[in-house]
Amino acid sequence: MSQLPITSRVKRSPAKSQESGSIDPDKPAKAYFSTPGEDITTTEEVTTRGELTGKKDAKQMSNEAWKKYLANETPEQKAKRTKREVKEGLRTPDKVETKTTVEEGKPTTGSVDLKVAQKSDVMQPWEVARMQRTIKKEQRQIRKSKLKQRPEGTSRSAWRKQVKAEENAAEQQQFAALSKRNEKARASGKRGGSSNVAGFDRDRTVGENTVKRQTEDAKLAQEAKKKENTSNMFKGFVEKASALPMRSDSPAKKALASGFKMNGYGSKK
């Protein structure tokens, strides 16, 4: 079987010294990508109060009583005064403009597992037989090692039966993989000993990527993890805040009692 191309150059990769920790070259490689978010467009009407025309009426005298009235007038009184001033020509009409605001959508980061076609040589019949013997020999050595690690309270016969079942399952898995490889080789029509027979797709490992690709993917993975941690922290804060006791006269308590939906509290009606 072909070995993964783990070279000394990859082992010295600067990507292994990222903040997230050492990168294991045997881990499956991922490709990270950023998807732009949808822009949010909002419109609102902005009212600009009209300006004074320069004309004066009896009330616009510079006396202390009028200044005191202006300082203490309510919004309703101010609206009535503005309406009167516009009607009498003392102030220009209010200007109503429609303001459009576009908020740029937040991008989201995703990842996908990278695949690569496994390539190998066409095994000759004697190589297939040798591989089968090697598999059985390996599993026998594993079985002997496991038999020496019998847990306390387990009988020898029960433990031997369990270990033998695990050995048979492992052999079956190995033989099935070997059979698939040989089936692919026979379908290629190439003779034994020929090279570059495309096998089944497998996961690409981090060590098969270039140093530049490893470094970029490590940085993107850190950014995605940082966003996830921030989101989880905010979610936990909201959950803790919602679990705090409320006063009977608090606005949130009244909102819950009325069934009003506000900021994640209450129920929908």
BELZICOR-V119234 format. One record per pair of residues at least 6 apart in sequence whose ideal C-beta (glycine too) atoms are under 6 Angstrom apart, sorted by the first residue. I is the first residue (numbers start at 0). J is the second residue. Records with the same first field share a line. If there is no record, write none. Layout:
I->J / J
This chain:
1->119
3->204
5->24 / 206
9->24 / 206
12->210 / 213
14->22 / 213 / 214 / 217
15->21 / 22
17->217
19->221
22->205
24->204 / 205 / 206
25->204
26->205
27->112 / 202
28->113 / 203 / 204 / 205 / 208
29->110 / 112
30->111 / 113
31->110 / 216 / 219
32->109
33->106 / 108
34->107
35->106
36->104 / 105 / 106
37->104
38->101 / 103 / 104
39->102
40->101
41->100
42->97 / 99
43->98
44->95 / 97
45->96 / 98
46->93 / 95
47->94
48->93
49->90 / 91 / 92 / 93
50->91
51->90
52->89
54->89
84->90
85->92
108->223
113->203
114->200
115->203
116->197 / 200
117->198 / 199 / 201
118->195 / 197
119->196 / 198
120->194
121->184 / 189 / 191 / 193 / 196
123->191 / 192
134->173
138->166 / 169 / 170
142->162 / 166
145->162
146->162
149->158
183->198
184->196
187->196
245->251 / 252
251->264
254->261 / 265
255->265
258->266 / 268
259->265
260->267
